[in-house]
């Protein structure tokens, strides 16, 4: 992917915006719930689930890219 943005950037952001159906703030609120902490597959040592880590990265992408929900 080029660093120039434009069409390449949009070809990634459009599907991301379609798949991620919550705003960054909504995602952060949900990630703070007990339900979110209990959900998902945990690594060998317990702690944060794989999905939770991915969701946090998704929130960061949404904030940086200003992708509408």
Secondary structure, DSSP 4 states (H G I P E B T S, - for coil): --TT-HHHHHHHHHHHHHH--S-HHHHHHHHTSHHHHH-S-EETTEEEEHHHHHHHHHHHHHHHHT---
